[in-house]
Amino acid sequence: MPRYELALILKAMQRPEAAAALRRTVETLLERGAVVRDLENLGERRLPYKVSKHNQRHTHGGYYLIDFHASPSVVKGVLNHLERDVDVIRPTIPIRGLLHKRAVRKKTNLPAGLC
């Protein structure tokens, strides 16, 4: 199973509500067969621009990273589920290993097959 990292922006909420939204997100991953490795809170910040989501305008949000392993077929369903969650402003899942390989290749100027 590939390793993924879910970059999640939640709307600005009090701690209990944010914990409940994160719990729902992690449970969704686990129900679909993912293995969650780490959850990191990056804190609440001002968004780079105003975001309209679920008929609300957001200027601040809580930033979180969830590191997990899952089959590729799970990722699309998880993103679809998170797009419908009213507490989630923006979910993004890049492939963690792929981004690392691109960064190494860029630094070392190696051809794609040698990374």
N, C-alpha and C positions, 0 to 999 in steps of 0.2 A: 504494500500500500504506500502511495506517495505521501510525503509530508507536506502539510499545508499550514498556512497561517491566516487566521481570520482577523482582519482589521475591522473593528466594530466601533461605530460612533453611536452612542445612545443619547437620547434627548436629556437635557439637564434635569436631574431628579434627585431626591433625597436618597440617602444610602440604602434604606430598606427596599425602596422601589427599584433602584439600580441592581441590587443583589437579586431580586426576584426576576428581573429581565435577563440577567446573566445566567441564573439557574435554568430558566426556560431555554436559553440558547444552548447551554451545555447538555441539557437533557435531550434536546432535539438531535444534537450530534451523536450522543450515546445511543439513542433509539435507532439511529440509522446505521449503526455499526462502526462509528468512528472511535478512535482511541485518543482521548484528550491528554496531552502531555503537560501543558502549562497554561496558566491564565495570568496575564499581566495587566495591571491597572496603570495607565499612563496619565491619569488625572483628568480633571475637567479643564477645558480650554475654550477660548473664543474660536468659533469657526472662521475659516479664511474668508467666507462669504455667506450671506444669508441663504439658508436652505429651506425650501418648502417641501414638507412631507406630511402626508395624512391630514391635509387641510390645516396645517400649522406652520408658522414661520419660526425657524430656529436660528439663534445667534450664538448659542453656547452648547457644548455637548461633552459627554464623557467618552474618553478614548480608551479602548481596551484591545489587547491582542490575545488571541486564543490559538495556541500551537496544537495541531492534531494530525493524526494519520487517518486516512480514509480512502476508500476506493474512488476512482474518478467519477463513477456514476452517482455517488452520494452528493457531490459538491453542488451540482445544479439544483437538486431538490432542497438542499439546505439554504442556498441563496434565495430561492423562490419563497421558502417559508419565512426567512428573515425580512424580505421585502414587504411582507404582509403584517409583520409585527409593528404595532403602533408606537412602541418605544424605541425602535431602531431607526436612526436617521440614515446611516449609510453602512451597508455590509460589503466588504471586499475580500476576495480570497485569491491571492496570487499563489502559484506553486513555489514553495520556499526553496527547494533545491535548484529549480530552473533559474530563479533570480540570482542565486549564489554563483552558479556556473557562469552566467552572463557577466557578473561583476568581476570574477576571477579572470575571465577571458579578456575583458576590457582592460584590466590592470596589467596583465602580462602580454597582451597582444598575441595570444595563442589562437590557432585555428579552432573551429568548433569541435572537432573530433578529439582534440588533445586535452580538453578540460575534464 
